[in-house]
């Protein structure tokens, strides 16, 4: 039997679509593969202006996103054997269009279905995946795999390149900086996952799929990332509520607080980051065993509320 696979995703820049295309590229002749793109009712800008970008943070963090369009009837009317769900994090949470979709009635397309999540990101994805796990569990979906492709450049370099990409629309290398985003060779090499997914499906062995994906390098996770996300999400939650107290998206009354958040985040990234990395190394040395357990948890598919 040819599996019927739905590739469902939101991609603002097109990078995630390239990742998904690569994953299924070697199984197109063995499976019926259909794509569905999540579309916001009001598209987010790209390139962004700094004000609009940082103004999107509060609603992203508290999960009150702008609405998205319903899926086409020809998608919702079909019965899929497997859903590959691609998304990217914004401010350590699923992007607003992805959250809006997961909250909408048409997310029932996940009900009772095996789901593989595919994340394309700069580096931080743990908290966003925890939120997606919770949504999928609430929809009675079965999470059977997770693949993460991240920018492998050093943190400061990837920060500079993603700023150039987000605010200038320039992905290409310039000056001393490399191209932004997930490396092209890593995207191309993601085709190795498709054959594994297909084989586990035809063998009726999806429950063991994540083990095989991990053996192929589906998730590279260092303990330090756990520490950074634990710190970061607390700050985003505080600033999200602080800004929302002054009004909704685009409200001029909150522009001052948005600018304050932008400035403080810039200082944290470019000035305090070396200090933060040092304290993270100290914490890693003290709590190494605990953090290694955290790493193993985040590489797997189980959901435990409150882990981040």
N, C-alpha and C positions, 0 to 999 in steps of 0.2 A: 504493500500500500504506500502510495506517495503521500508523505505528510503535507498537510496544509499549514503553512507558517505565516503568521502576520508579523511584520516588522513595524512596530509602532514607535514613534519618536517625535521629539521636538529638537530642532537644530537651528540656532540663530545664524551661525556662520557657515554652515555646511560641513564642518569638520566631522560631526557625529554621523552624518549620512555617509560620509566616506568610510568611516570605521565600520558601520553596519554593512555597507556594500562589500567590504573586504571579507567580513566574517562569513557571509553567505555565498561568496563568489564561486567556491568550488562545489557547491551542492545545488546550484540552480537547475541542473539537469536531473536531479533526483527528488526534488521537492517542488510543490506549488507555493511560490513565495509572493506575497502581496505586501505593499507598503501603505502605511497611513501616517500622514503628518499631522501633528497637533498644531492648530492654528489659533492664536489669540484673536479675539474679536477686534481689539485695537492692537496692532503689532507694536512690539517694542522697537526702539530705534537702533540702527546699527550703521555706522559707528554711533556710539553714545556720546552725549555731552556729559561731563563729570556730574553736573547737578542731577540730570535724569537718572544716571547710573546709581548714584548713592541714594537718591530718593526712592529707588525701588527696593532698598534694603528692608525697611520695616515690615511691609506687607509680605515680603518673601520669608522673613524670619518668623512671623506670627501666623503664617499660612492663611492670609486673607487675600488671595491673588485676584488679578483681573480675570474676567471670564474668557473661556475659549469656545470655539465653534463646535457643534456636534460633529461626530464622525459621519461620513456619507452612509446612506442606507445600504449601499452594496457591500460595505464593510461590516456594519452591525448585523446585517442579515445572514452572515455566513458563520459556519461553525469551524473554528480553527483548532488544530491539534496542539499547537504550540505558539506562544507569543514571545517575541524578542522585543524587549522594551528598552529603548535607548533614551538616556537623559543626561543632563549635565547639572552640577551644583551651582547655585548662586548663593553667596554669603553663607556657606556651609549648610544649605538646605536645597531641596529640589528647586529647580527654576520655577518661576511663577506659572508658566503655561502647564508644566507637568503637574504641579500641585493642583491647579484648577481642574485639570482633567481627572485626576484621581479622586477629587471631591464631587465630581459631576455624576449625574445619573447614568450617562453613557459609559462610565468606567465599569459597568456591569459586564462589559465584554471580557473582563478578566475572570469572572466568576467560574470557579471550578477548573480553570485552565492552568497548565504548567507554564511558568514564566521564567525567562532568563533576562536579567537586567544587564545592560551594557552602559558603562559610564565613561564619558570622555571628559577629562578635567585637567586643570593645571597641576594640582597635587592633592588637595583636601576633599575627601568624599565620604568619610565615615558617617558623620551625622546625617547627611542627606540620605544615605542608604538605609540607615536605621528608620528614618521617616517613611521611606518607600516600603520597607519591610512591613511597617505597621499598617499602611494603607492597603497593601496587597492582602495581608492577613484579614483585615476587615472586609475585604471583597471576596473572601473565600478562594483566593488564588493560591497556587502552590509554587513557591519560589524554588526552582531547581538548579539555578546557576547564576553566577555573577562574574562579569568580566570587566576589568578596569584598565583603561589606557590613559596614562598621565604623561605630562611633559617631564622628561627625565633630566632637564637642565637644572643646575643649582637654583635654589629658591629665589635668590635675588635676581638672577638672570631671567628666570621665567616670569617674575613679577614685572620686570621692565618690558619684556616682549609682549606680555598680555595687555599691559597698559597701552603700548603702541598700537596693538591690534584693536582693542576695544574703543579707543578714543580717536584713532586716526584711520582705522580700517586697513592698516598695513600688516599683513601676516609675514611678508617676505623679510629676509635678513637685511640688515642695514648697519653700516658702520661696524662696530665690534660685536653687535648683537646678532644672534642666530634668528632663524625663522621662529615665529610664535607657534604655540600649540603642541599637540602630540607629534612626535617625529614621524616623517613620512615612512621611514623603514619599519617603524612599529605598526603603523596602520596597514601597510602591505602585508606584514607577517601575521596579522590577525586572521588571515584566511585559514590558519591551522585549526582554529576553534570550530569552524563550520563542520568539518568532517567528523570531529569528535561529537558534536551535538547530534548530527545525523545518525551516527552509529549507535549512540545511546538510545535514540528514539526508536530505531528499528529493532533494537534488542530489548525494548520495553524496560530500560534500565536507567531512566532519568533520575531516580533517587540517588544514584551514584555518580551523576554527571559532574558535580562540583569537584569531587576528588580528582577526576581526570583533567578538568580544566586547570586546577591548581598545579597539577604536575606539568602542564604545558606553560606555566608562567602567567596565568590569567590575572593574578593579583600579586604585586610586589609591595609589601607594606613593612615599613620600619617602625619600631616602637616610638621613636620621637614624634611621629605624626599623631599618635594617640594623644600625647601630652599637649601638642600645639592645638589640636581640635578641642580638647577639654577646656583650655583657656579661652580660645577664640569664641566658642559658642556662648559662653557666659557673657562676654562683652557684647556680642551681637544682640542677645536677648535684652540686655539692659538698654542699649541704645535704640533698639527697635521700639520698645515701650516708651522711652523718653521722647522720641520724635513723634510717635503717634499721638501723644498727649496734646500736640499742637495742631492736629488735623490729619486729613487723608492725603492720598497721593497728589502731588503738585500744589498743595495748599501753600500759598506764600508765607503763611504764619509759621510754618515749620522749616522754611528754607535756612534760617540761621542755625538751627540744630543739625540739619543735614550737613551744612558746611563745616560745623564743628566736628561732627563725626568723620567727615572726609579728611580733615586736617589731622585729627588724632590717629586715624588709621594709617595715614602716610608716615607720621612720626614713628608709629609702632613698627611699621615694616622696614623703614630705612635707617632708623636710629636705634630703636630698642631691640630690634631683631637679634643682633649679636648677643646682647645680654640675655634675652629670652632663650636663645639656643644654648648658652652656657648653663643656665639654671635647668633647662630640660635635660642636659647631659648629666647633671648632678642627680636629678630625680631619677633618671634612667638607671644610674649606678645603684641608687638606694632601693628602688622598687623594681628591679629588673624582672624578677620572676612574675610579679603581678602584671607587669606590662606585656610580657611575653604571652601570658594567658589572654590578655586583651587582644593582642595581635591575632592569636588563633581564633578567637571569637569573631572578629571582624572579617576574617578570611572565609568564614563559614556562612550559613544561611539562616540559622536560628535567630529568633528575635526575643530579646529580653529588655523590657521597658526600663529606661533610665540608665542605660550603659553610657550615654553621653549627655 
